Amino acid sequence: MSLLSDQQIEQLLRQLQDWVLDGKAIRRQYTFHDFPAAIAFVNRLVPDAEAADHHPDIAINYRRVTLVYSTHSEGGLTQKDFDGAAMADRKAAIK
């Protein structure tokens, strides 16, 4: 998988809500009503992340979950990162 150009990254970021460029990665923080809801969200990510063999860095702080996507093997952002971000947004919408 090839690295995305700056122009491609900007275009793909405009298609996502609340994701920001963070160096050679994209990052978003989600806030849930409590800790169990935050953990349930992370658990919903697992099957798709495993199927794609592409996993975000995850930080859990009580009811906040921060995801960071970057394709480490490529040294930056690829389409896989934006696909993962879109998947995470869909999983966050599930109650």
DRENPA-3360 file (N, C-alpha, C; in nm, 2 decimals, always signed):
BEGIN
1 = MSLLSDQQ = +0.09/-0.12/+0.00/+0.00/+0.00/+0.00/+0.09/+0.12/+0.00 ~ +0.06/+0.22/-0.09/+0.14/+0.34/-0.10/+0.10/+0.45/-0.01 ~ +0.19/+0.53/+0.03/+0.16/+0.65/+0.11/+0.08/+0.75/+0.03 ~ -0.01/+0.82/+0.10/-0.09/+0.92/+0.04/-0.02/+1.05/+0.03 ~ -0.05/+1.13/-0.07/+0.01/+1.27/-0.08/-0.06/+1.36/+0.01 ~ +0.00/+1.47/+0.04/-0.07/+1.57/+0.13/-0.20/+1.61/+0.07 ~ -0.22/+1.63/-0.06/-0.34/+1.66/-0.12/-0.45/+1.55/-0.09 ~ -0.41/+1.43/-0.11/-0.50/+1.32/-0.09/-0.55/+1.31/+0.06;
9 = IEQLLRQL = -0.45/+1.34/+0.15/-0.48/+1.34/+0.29/-0.58/+1.44/+0.33 ~ -0.56/+1.57/+0.27/-0.65/+1.68/+0.30/-0.79/+1.64/+0.25 ~ -0.80/+1.58/+0.13/-0.93/+1.55/+0.07/-1.00/+1.44/+0.15 ~ -0.93/+1.34/+0.20/-0.99/+1.23/+0.28/-1.03/+1.28/+0.41 ~ -0.95/+1.37/+0.47/-0.99/+1.43/+0.61/-1.12/+1.50/+0.60 ~ -1.14/+1.57/+0.49/-1.27/+1.65/+0.47/-1.39/+1.56/+0.47 ~ -1.37/+1.43/+0.44/-1.48/+1.33/+0.44/-1.51/+1.27/+0.57 ~ -1.42/+1.30/+0.67/-1.44/+1.24/+0.81/-1.47/+1.36/+0.90;
17 = QDWVLDGK = -1.55/+1.33/+1.00/-1.58/+1.43/+1.10/-1.50/+1.41/+1.23 ~ -1.44/+1.52/+1.27/-1.36/+1.53/+1.39/-1.23/+1.46/+1.39 ~ -1.18/+1.41/+1.28/-1.04/+1.36/+1.27/-0.95/+1.47/+1.24 ~ -0.83/+1.46/+1.30/-0.73/+1.57/+1.27/-0.60/+1.50/+1.23 ~ -0.52/+1.57/+1.16/-0.39/+1.53/+1.12/-0.30/+1.55/+1.24 ~ -0.22/+1.45/+1.27/-0.13/+1.45/+1.39/+0.00/+1.39/+1.34 ~ +0.09/+1.48/+1.28/+0.21/+1.43/+1.22/+0.19/+1.34/+1.10 ~ +0.23/+1.22/+1.11/+0.21/+1.12/+1.01/+0.10/+1.02/+1.04;
25 = AIRRQYTF = +0.00/+1.08/+1.12/-0.11/+1.00/+1.16/-0.24/+1.08/+1.16 ~ -0.35/+1.02/+1.18/-0.48/+1.09/+1.20/-0.53/+1.04/+1.34 ~ -0.60/+1.14/+1.41/-0.64/+1.11/+1.55/-0.78/+1.17/+1.57 ~ -0.85/+1.09/+1.65/-0.98/+1.14/+1.70/-1.01/+1.09/+1.84 ~ -1.08/+1.18/+1.92/-1.12/+1.14/+2.05/-1.27/+1.13/+2.05 ~ -1.32/+1.02/+2.11/-1.46/+1.00/+2.12/-1.49/+1.01/+2.27 ~ -1.61/+1.06/+2.31/-1.65/+1.06/+2.45/-1.78/+0.99/+2.46 ~ -1.79/+0.90/+2.56/-1.91/+0.82/+2.58/-1.97/+0.86/+2.72;
33 = HDFPAAIA = -2.08/+0.81/+2.75/-2.15/+0.85/+2.87/-2.09/+0.78/+3.00 ~ -2.02/+0.67/+2.98/-1.95/+0.61/+3.10/-1.84/+0.52/+3.05 ~ -1.77/+0.46/+3.14/-1.66/+0.37/+3.11/-1.70/+0.24/+3.04 ~ -1.81/+0.18/+3.08/-1.85/+0.06/+3.01/-1.88/+0.09/+2.86 ~ -1.94/+0.20/+2.83/-1.97/+0.24/+2.70/-1.85/+0.26/+2.61 ~ -1.75/+0.32/+2.68/-1.62/+0.33/+2.61/-1.55/+0.20/+2.57 ~ -1.56/+0.11/+2.67/-1.50/-0.03/+2.65/-1.58/-0.10/+2.54 ~ -1.71/-0.09/+2.54/-1.80/-0.15/+2.45/-1.76/-0.11/+2.30;
41 = FVNRLVPD = -1.73/+0.02/+2.29/-1.69/+0.08/+2.16/-1.56/+0.01/+2.11 ~ -1.47/+0.01/+2.20/-1.34/-0.06/+2.16/-1.36/-0.20/+2.12 ~ -1.44/-0.27/+2.20/-1.47/-0.41/+2.16/-1.54/-0.42/+2.03 ~ -1.62/-0.33/+1.99/-1.68/-0.33/+1.86/-1.58/-0.31/+1.74 ~ -1.47/-0.25/+1.77/-1.37/-0.22/+1.67/-1.29/-0.35/+1.64 ~ -1.28/-0.44/+1.73/-1.19/-0.56/+1.72/-1.21/-0.64/+1.60 ~ -1.33/-0.69/+1.57/-1.35/-0.78/+1.45/-1.31/-0.72/+1.32 ~ -1.35/-0.59/+1.30/-1.31/-0.53/+1.17/-1.16/-0.50/+1.16;
49 = AEAADHHP = -1.10/-0.46/+1.27/-0.96/-0.43/+1.27/-0.88/-0.56/+1.25 ~ -0.92/-0.66/+1.31/-0.86/-0.79/+1.29/-0.87/-0.84/+1.14 ~ -0.99/-0.82/+1.09/-1.02/-0.87/+0.95/-0.94/-0.79/+0.85 ~ -0.92/-0.66/+0.88/-0.84/-0.57/+0.79/-0.69/-0.59/+0.82 ~ -0.65/-0.65/+0.93/-0.51/-0.66/+0.98/-0.45/-0.52/+0.98 ~ -0.53/-0.43/+1.04/-0.49/-0.29/+1.06/-0.55/-0.24/+1.18 ~ -0.47/-0.20/+1.28/-0.52/-0.17/+1.41/-0.48/-0.03/+1.46 ~ -0.57/+0.04/+1.52/-0.53/+0.18/+1.57/-0.46/+0.17/+1.70;
57 = DIAINYRR = -0.38/+0.27/+1.73/-0.33/+0.29/+1.87/-0.45/+0.34/+1.94 ~ -0.47/+0.29/+2.06/-0.59/+0.32/+2.14/-0.55/+0.36/+2.28 ~ -0.61/+0.48/+2.32/-0.59/+0.52/+2.46/-0.73/+0.54/+2.52 ~ -0.75/+0.48/+2.64/-0.88/+0.48/+2.71/-0.85/+0.56/+2.84 ~ -0.93/+0.67/+2.85/-0.92/+0.75/+2.97/-1.07/+0.77/+3.03 ~ -1.10/+0.68/+3.12/-1.24/+0.67/+3.17/-1.34/+0.66/+3.06 ~ -1.41/+0.77/+3.02/-1.51/+0.76/+2.92/-1.47/+0.81/+2.79 ~ -1.34/+0.85/+2.77/-1.29/+0.90/+2.65/-1.20/+0.79/+2.58;
65 = VTLVYSTH = -1.21/+0.77/+2.45/-1.13/+0.68/+2.38/-1.07/+0.76/+2.27 ~ -0.93/+0.76/+2.26/-0.86/+0.83/+2.15/-0.80/+0.72/+2.06 ~ -0.83/+0.73/+1.93/-0.78/+0.64/+1.83/-0.68/+0.72/+1.74 ~ -0.57/+0.65/+1.71/-0.47/+0.71/+1.62/-0.44/+0.60/+1.52 ~ -0.45/+0.64/+1.39/-0.42/+0.55/+1.28/-0.30/+0.61/+1.20 ~ -0.21/+0.51/+1.17/-0.10/+0.54/+1.08/-0.06/+0.40/+1.03 ~ -0.01/+0.39/+0.91/+0.04/+0.26/+0.86/+0.19/+0.26/+0.89 ~ +0.22/+0.20/+1.00/+0.36/+0.21/+1.05/+0.46/+0.14/+0.95;
73 = SEGGLTQK = +0.42/+0.03/+0.89/+0.50/-0.03/+0.79/+0.54/+0.05/+0.67 ~ +0.45/+0.15/+0.64/+0.48/+0.24/+0.53/+0.54/+0.38/+0.58 ~ +0.54/+0.40/+0.71/+0.59/+0.53/+0.76/+0.50/+0.65/+0.74 ~ +0.37/+0.63/+0.74/+0.28/+0.74/+0.73/+0.14/+0.69/+0.70 ~ +0.06/+0.78/+0.63/-0.08/+0.75/+0.61/-0.10/+0.68/+0.47 ~ -0.19/+0.58/+0.48/-0.24/+0.51/+0.36/-0.39/+0.51/+0.36 ~ -0.45/+0.46/+0.25/-0.59/+0.44/+0.25/-0.64/+0.36/+0.36 ~ -0.56/+0.26/+0.41/-0.61/+0.17/+0.52/-0.64/+0.26/+0.64;
81 = DFDGAAMA = -0.57/+0.36/+0.67/-0.59/+0.45/+0.79/-0.73/+0.52/+0.78 ~ -0.76/+0.57/+0.66/-0.89/+0.64/+0.64/-1.00/+0.54/+0.64 ~ -0.98/+0.42/+0.59/-1.08/+0.31/+0.60/-1.11/+0.28/+0.74 ~ -1.00/+0.26/+0.82/-1.02/+0.23/+0.96/-1.09/+0.34/+1.04 ~ -1.06/+0.47/+1.01/-1.12/+0.58/+1.07/-1.27/+0.58/+1.04 ~ -1.31/+0.56/+0.92/-1.45/+0.55/+0.88/-1.52/+0.44/+0.95 ~ -1.46/+0.32/+0.96/-1.51/+0.21/+1.03/-1.54/+0.24/+1.18 ~ -1.44/+0.31/+1.24/-1.45/+0.35/+1.38/-1.57/+0.44/+1.40;
89 = DRKAAIK = -1.59/+0.54/+1.31/-1.70/+0.63/+1.32/-1.83/+0.55/+1.31 ~ -1.84/+0.45/+1.22/-1.96/+0.38/+1.22/-1.99/+0.30/+1.35 ~ -1.88/+0.24/+1.40/-1.90/+0.17/+1.53/-1.93/+0.26/+1.65 ~ -1.88/+0.38/+1.64/-1.92/+0.48/+1.75/-2.06/+0.51/+1.75 ~ -2.13/+0.51/+1.63/-2.27/+0.55/+1.62/-2.36/+0.44/+1.67 ~ -2.31/+0.32/+1.70/-2.39/+0.21/+1.75/-2.41/+0.23/+1.90 ~ -2.53/+0.22/+1.94/-2.56/+0.24/+2.09/-2.58/+0.11/+2.15;
% end
